[in-house]
Amino acid sequence: MGKIYDVIILGAGPGGLAAGLYAGRARLSTLIIEKSQDGGQIAITDSIENYPGQVLEGESGPSLIARMTKQCEKFGCERAADTVKSVELQGDIKTVTCVKETYQAKTVIIATGAYPRPIGCKGEQEFMGKGVSYCATCDANFFEDLEVFVVGGGDAAVEEAMYLTKYARKVTVIHRRNELRAAKSIQERAFKNDKLFFMWDSVVVELDGDEILQKMTVKNVKTGELTTYEADEDDGLFGVFGFIGRVPNSEIFKDTGLEMDAAGYIPTDADMHTNIPGVYAVGDIRVKSLRQVVTAAADGAIAAVQVDKYINGSL
Ligand code: NAP
C-alpha cells in the first residue's frame, strides 16, 4: 500500500479502458486492475462491425482493444495485473485487496463486466475443454473439419457460429425458440451461409462421451421428444459452443453495501453513480438496455468525468 490513487478502475474491457483514457486525460492518478488479458468479452470476439469507425476489413475485438490499451498508457494510467479478492467501498478512501497487493483510492470505477452463462445441461462441466467451449476465437481450430453445435440465438451465437464455419465441416445452431434474437443484418448473413444449419425449439439436456464429447441429447421443447446425436465414427468427437448470454462479475461486491439487482447487475444513475459516493459502475455490469462496446465506452467516459468533478470538489 502507500499511494492513494485518485481512481482505481476494476477491469480493462472497453468500459474500463475508456474510463482510463478520460481519467488519464484529466490528469487523475489512475490505476487499472485487470486479472487476465485486456478486452473482457471482446478479447474473444472475432469481428466487430458495429463500433463506430470500425470499418477496416480484418479488424477484430483484440485489435480494437490493443489501441484502447495504448491510449490509456499514453495518458499515464498505471496498470496492475492482479485479481481482486475483496473491496471496501464505504468512506473517503476505498481499499481494493488483490491476490498480490492491496491498493487504495479516493474513488472506484467498477468495470468488471460479465462472463458466459453456462448451458446448464448434464455433463457440461465434465466436458469443458474436451468438446465444450464458450469461445469460438479461442477454440475453433480444434474443430477443423469436424461437426460443431452452437447453443443460443442472440448476436453472439449467430456471429460465432458463422466464424466457426471457417473451420468446422458443419455448424448447427440449437435455439430454444423458432426465431433468432440476433440483429436482422446478422441473420441475413447467417441464412446465406451454406455450412450453417438451425435446430429450432430445442435445448441440450445432456452431454456425454468417453473422455471427450461424443454424444448429445437434445429435447424438442414443443413435443418433448428427445434426440441423441453421436459423433461421426471417423471424427470421434464433436464440439458444443455455448452462447446464451452473460452473468455479471459482481460476486465480490456482495456485502459491501453496493446495491445490485436480483441478477447481480449494478444500478446507476445516468452519470454512472452507484448508491455509494465515489463508486461508479460502467459497461456490462450495469443495469442497462444495450450491452455493446460503444455503450460501455460511453459509460467509461461519463464515469471518469464524474470522478474528476468529485475529486476536484465541484460535486
Ligand atoms: P443475448 O442477446 O442475451 O442472447 C442470448 C440468447 O441465448 C437468446 O437467444 C436466448 O434465447 C438464449 N438463451 C438464454 N438462456 C438460455 C438457456 N438457458 N437455454 C437456451 N438458450 C438460452 O446474449 P448474447 O448473444 O451473448 O449478446 C449479449 C449482448 O452482446 C447483446 O447486447 C448483443 O447485442 C451483444 N453482442 C453483439 C455482437 C455484435 O453486434 N457483433 C456480438 C455479440 C454480442 P431467447 O432468444 O429465447 O431469449
Boltz pocket constraint, residues with backbone or C-beta under 6 A from the ligand:
constraints:
  - pocket:
      binder: B
      contacts: [[A, 47], [A, 48], [A, 49], [A, 50], [A, 118], [A, 119], [A, 120], [A, 151], [A, 152], [A, 153], [A, 154], [A, 155], [A, 156], [A, 157], [A, 159], [A, 174], [A, 176], [A, 177], [A, 179], [A, 180], [A, 181], [A, 182], [A, 202], [A, 203], [A, 243], [A, 244], [A, 245], [A, 246], [A, 289], [A, 290], [A, 291], [A, 292]]
      max_distance: 6.0
